[in-house]
Amino acid sequence: MIWLVLLSLVVLFVLLLLVKSRLSIKVCVICTSVGLTWLGLLFLYHTNHFTNQLVIALLMGESVTGIYYLIEKRMSEQLKVFRLPLLLTLTYLFYSSLTLTVELAPVLVAVVVWVVFSAVFIHRANPKLASSFKKIIECCSAW
């Protein structure tokens, strides 16, 4: 069955590449192909016509990563303090769309992380928090 999923990614990629070149639209063809594929599979899954959650979850993970990097690329340096809360939120939103559930514990984790990182952001000029703020910003650089 995975061959069919991979084939659909290739077909969508080629079709979207043609559409993009004709309409001069600015989209990532790979991202759009992956997104359309897992959206289609998610629909099939929720209508009991596809059973492989793992394939859907892998494709969703690719989209989470793509969205994360897209947002990160466009955010100011200081707002990069919110990368972890953003990643947690995207991960949970995509998980919830697969399971069609809302669970309190992961929502609370995300909210607490957002609150803590917001407090660090608000008080970033405080000498006691400035070092932590800088470390959070630099977490993914120089490696």
C-alpha positions in Angstrom: 0.0 0.0 0.0 2.9 2.4 0.7 3.8 2.3 -3.0 0.4 3.8 -3.8 1.0 6.6 -1.3 4.4 7.3 -2.8 3.0 7.2 -6.3 0.3 9.7 -5.3 3.0 12.0 -4.0 4.9 11.8 -7.3 1.7 12.3 -9.4 0.6 15.3 -7.3 4.2 16.7 -7.4 4.2 16.6 -11.2 0.7 18.0 -11.6 1.3 20.8 -9.1 4.6 21.6 -10.7 2.7 22.1 -14.0 0.0 24.2 -12.4 2.6 26.3 -10.6 4.5 27.0 -13.8 1.4 28.0 -15.7 -0.2 30.1 -13.0 3.0 31.6 -11.5 1.9 30.9 -8.0 4.4 30.8 -5.1 3.9 27.5 -3.2 6.2 24.7 -2.2 5.1 21.9 -4.5 6.5 19.2 -2.3 4.8 20.6 0.8 1.5 20.9 -1.1 1.8 17.4 -2.4 2.5 16.0 1.0 -0.4 18.0 2.5 -2.9 17.0 -0.1 -1.9 13.4 0.3 -2.3 13.2 4.0 -5.5 15.2 3.9 -6.9 12.7 1.4 -5.7 9.8 3.4 -7.1 11.4 6.6 -10.5 11.7 4.9 -10.3 8.0 3.8 -9.2 7.0 7.3 -12.1 8.7 9.0 -14.5 7.2 6.5 -13.0 3.7 7.1 -11.5 3.3 3.7 -7.9 3.5 4.8 -6.4 2.0 7.9 -2.7 2.8 8.1 -2.4 5.6 10.7 1.3 5.3 10.6 1.6 6.5 6.9 -0.8 9.5 7.7 1.2 10.3 10.8 4.5 10.3 8.9 3.1 12.6 6.3 1.6 14.9 8.9 5.0 15.0 10.6 6.5 16.2 7.4 3.9 18.9 7.2 4.5 19.9 10.9 8.2 20.3 10.1 7.5 22.3 6.9 5.1 24.6 8.7 7.5 25.0 11.6 10.4 26.0 9.3 8.3 28.3 7.2 7.1 30.2 10.3 10.6 30.2 11.8 12.1 31.6 8.6 9.7 34.6 8.7 9.8 35.4 12.4 12.1 38.0 14.0 15.1 36.8 16.0 13.5 37.6 19.3 10.3 35.7 18.5 12.4 32.5 18.0 12.0 32.0 21.7 8.6 30.5 20.9 9.9 27.7 18.6 9.3 25.0 21.1 5.7 26.1 22.0 5.0 26.4 18.3 6.3 22.9 17.6 4.3 21.4 20.5 1.1 23.2 19.4 1.5 22.1 15.7 2.2 18.5 16.8 -0.8 18.3 19.0 -3.1 19.9 16.5 -2.1 17.4 13.8 -2.4 14.5 16.3 -5.9 15.7 17.3 -7.0 15.8 13.6 -5.9 12.2 13.3 -7.5 10.9 16.5 -10.4 13.3 16.5 -9.9 13.8 20.3 -9.1 16.6 22.6 -7.1 15.6 25.6 -6.6 17.8 28.6 -3.0 16.8 29.6 -1.3 17.7 26.3 -3.3 21.0 26.1 -2.1 21.8 29.6 1.5 21.0 28.7 1.3 23.3 25.7 -0.4 26.1 27.7 2.2 25.9 30.5 5.1 26.0 28.0 3.5 29.0 26.2 3.1 30.8 29.5 6.7 30.0 30.7 8.2 31.1 27.3 6.0 34.2 27.3 7.3 35.1 30.7 10.9 34.7 29.6 10.1 36.8 26.5 8.4 39.6 28.5 11.2 39.7 31.0 14.1 39.1 28.5 15.8 42.4 29.6 16.0 41.2 33.2 19.7 40.2 33.8 18.6 37.0 35.5 16.6 35.9 32.5 18.7 37.4 29.7 21.0 34.4 29.7 18.1 31.9 29.5 16.5 34.0 26.7 19.7 33.9 24.7 20.2 30.2 25.2 16.6 29.5 24.0 17.2 31.7 20.9 20.5 30.0 20.1 19.2 26.4 20.8 19.3 25.5 17.1 22.3 27.5 15.9 25.9 26.7 15.6 25.6 22.9 15.6 
